[in-house]
Amino acid sequence: MWLHHTIESVKPVSRSERSRIMNFNDLLTGKDINPQDVIVMRRRPREAPLRKVLPWLAAERPDLFNAYQQTQRETVEKTVLTAKYVDRI
């Protein structure tokens, strides 16, 4: 069973409702972008103290925050270099 997140709660989604739910791939294909050419990245540091200060860093030191966001592990960097499109969430 699929789940659909709402603000109030997480509720089960019926099979008929599932066919009406738009996902990110739908948006891409609607713009003639092949989802296989896209990488969506979510950057979340493993270190709890760094996770805690990231909102402050983004607000107060956007230059430093952007530098952090642009730095990736070598394996991730290789994957990013092969993608036609990269998006961060």
Short mmCIF file of the C-alpha atoms (twelve columns), coordinates in Angstrom:
data_MODEL
# 
_entry.id   MODEL 
# 
loop_
_atom_site.group_PDB 
_atom_site.id 
_atom_site.type_symbol 
_atom_site.label_atom_id 
_atom_site.label_alt_id 
_atom_site.label_comp_id 
_atom_site.label_asym_id 
_atom_site.label_seq_id 
_atom_site.Cartn_x 
_atom_site.Cartn_y 
_atom_site.Cartn_z 
_atom_site.pdbx_PDB_model_num 
ATOM 1  C CA . MET A 1  0.000  0.000  0.000   1 
ATOM 2  C CA . TRP A 2  1.289  3.446  -0.897  1 
ATOM 3  C CA . LEU A 3  1.267  6.318  1.581   1 
ATOM 4  C CA . HIS A 4  0.543  9.943  0.847   1 
ATOM 5  C CA . HIS A 5  1.807  12.561 3.295   1 
ATOM 6  C CA . THR A 6  -0.605 15.271 4.331   1 
ATOM 7  C CA . ILE A 7  -0.087 18.094 6.796   1 
ATOM 8  C CA . GLU A 8  -2.469 16.465 9.258   1 
ATOM 9  C CA . SER A 9  -1.221 12.900 9.041   1 
ATOM 10 C CA . VAL A 10 -0.002 10.105 6.856   1 
ATOM 11 C CA . LYS A 11 -2.928 8.204  5.409   1 
ATOM 12 C CA . PRO A 12 -3.243 5.174  3.125   1 
ATOM 13 C CA . VAL A 13 -3.889 5.950  -0.530  1 
ATOM 14 C CA . SER A 14 -6.273 3.789  -2.509  1 
ATOM 15 C CA . ARG A 15 -5.322 2.329  -5.885  1 
ATOM 16 C CA . SER A 16 -7.640 4.760  -7.719  1 
ATOM 17 C CA . GLU A 17 -6.222 7.772  -5.826  1 
ATOM 18 C CA . ARG A 18 -2.674 6.622  -6.575  1 
ATOM 19 C CA . SER A 19 -3.283 6.923  -10.305 1 
ATOM 20 C CA . ARG A 20 -4.149 10.618 -9.838  1 
ATOM 21 C CA . ILE A 21 -1.114 11.549 -7.714  1 
ATOM 22 C CA . MET A 22 1.549  13.472 -9.614  1 
ATOM 23 C CA . ASN A 23 5.147  12.653 -8.830  1 
ATOM 24 C CA . PHE A 24 8.434  14.297 -9.751  1 
ATOM 25 C CA . ASN A 25 8.913  12.064 -12.808 1 
ATOM 26 C CA . ASP A 26 5.563  13.298 -14.143 1 
ATOM 27 C CA . LEU A 27 6.814  16.878 -13.925 1 
ATOM 28 C CA . LEU A 28 10.048 15.983 -15.703 1 
ATOM 29 C CA . THR A 29 8.426  14.078 -18.539 1 
ATOM 30 C CA . GLY A 30 5.910  16.909 -18.918 1 
ATOM 31 C CA . LYS A 31 8.874  19.119 -19.817 1 
ATOM 32 C CA . ASP A 32 10.448 16.480 -22.101 1 
ATOM 33 C CA . ILE A 33 13.184 15.677 -19.588 1 
ATOM 34 C CA . ASN A 34 14.111 12.014 -19.227 1 
ATOM 35 C CA . PRO A 35 14.063 11.133 -15.480 1 
ATOM 36 C CA . GLN A 36 17.095 8.890  -16.093 1 
ATOM 37 C CA . ASP A 37 19.079 12.079 -16.845 1 
ATOM 38 C CA . VAL A 38 18.232 13.692 -13.489 1 
ATOM 39 C CA . ILE A 39 19.814 13.387 -10.055 1 
ATOM 40 C CA . VAL A 40 17.969 14.841 -7.071  1 
ATOM 41 C CA . MET A 41 20.160 15.274 -4.029  1 
ATOM 42 C CA . ARG A 42 19.309 15.780 -0.395  1 
ATOM 43 C CA . ARG A 43 22.303 16.878 1.600   1 
ATOM 44 C CA . ARG A 44 22.054 15.922 5.265   1 
ATOM 45 C CA . PRO A 45 25.222 15.875 7.352   1 
ATOM 46 C CA . ARG A 46 25.819 12.864 9.570   1 
ATOM 47 C CA . GLU A 47 27.033 15.056 12.418  1 
ATOM 48 C CA . ALA A 48 24.155 16.236 14.634  1 
ATOM 49 C CA . PRO A 49 25.823 19.537 15.645  1 
ATOM 50 C CA . LEU A 50 26.313 20.465 11.983  1 
ATOM 51 C CA . ARG A 51 22.694 19.567 11.163  1 
ATOM 52 C CA . LYS A 52 21.599 21.858 13.983  1 
ATOM 53 C CA . VAL A 53 23.546 24.911 12.753  1 
ATOM 54 C CA . LEU A 54 22.803 24.566 9.015   1 
ATOM 55 C CA . PRO A 55 19.649 26.751 9.085   1 
ATOM 56 C CA . TRP A 56 21.603 29.477 10.884  1 
ATOM 57 C CA . LEU A 57 24.515 29.059 8.478   1 
ATOM 58 C CA . ALA A 58 22.216 29.402 5.454   1 
ATOM 59 C CA . ALA A 59 20.643 32.556 6.864   1 
ATOM 60 C CA . GLU A 60 23.715 34.268 8.297   1 
ATOM 61 C CA . ARG A 61 26.556 33.003 6.091   1 
ATOM 62 C CA . PRO A 62 25.077 32.025 2.713   1 
ATOM 63 C CA . ASP A 63 28.558 32.093 1.140   1 
ATOM 64 C CA . LEU A 64 29.829 29.467 3.572   1 
ATOM 65 C CA . PHE A 65 26.609 27.454 3.331   1 
ATOM 66 C CA . ASN A 66 26.837 27.393 -0.480  1 
ATOM 67 C CA . ALA A 67 30.484 26.334 -0.314  1 
ATOM 68 C CA . TYR A 68 29.481 23.453 1.976   1 
ATOM 69 C CA . GLN A 69 26.604 22.467 -0.332  1 
ATOM 70 C CA . GLN A 70 28.889 22.443 -3.373  1 
ATOM 71 C CA . THR A 71 31.375 20.057 -1.782  1 
ATOM 72 C CA . GLN A 72 30.627 16.366 -2.302  1 
ATOM 73 C CA . ARG A 73 32.320 13.056 -1.640  1 
ATOM 74 C CA . GLU A 74 34.320 11.784 -4.620  1 
ATOM 75 C CA . THR A 75 31.821 9.025  -5.478  1 
ATOM 76 C CA . VAL A 76 28.915 11.483 -5.434  1 
ATOM 77 C CA . GLU A 77 30.869 13.998 -7.492  1 
ATOM 78 C CA . LYS A 78 31.517 11.397 -10.207 1 
ATOM 79 C CA . THR A 79 27.796 10.603 -10.380 1 
ATOM 80 C CA . VAL A 80 26.861 14.279 -10.538 1 
ATOM 81 C CA . LEU A 81 29.277 14.854 -13.405 1 
ATOM 82 C CA . THR A 82 27.459 12.236 -15.507 1 
ATOM 83 C CA . ALA A 83 23.984 13.737 -14.987 1 
ATOM 84 C CA . LYS A 84 22.416 16.190 -17.410 1 
ATOM 85 C CA . TYR A 85 20.333 17.747 -14.626 1 
ATOM 86 C CA . VAL A 86 21.036 18.077 -10.888 1 
ATOM 87 C CA . ASP A 87 18.571 19.417 -8.325  1 
ATOM 88 C CA . ARG A 88 18.854 19.784 -4.564  1 
ATOM 89 C CA . ILE A 89 15.987 19.397 -2.165  1 
# 
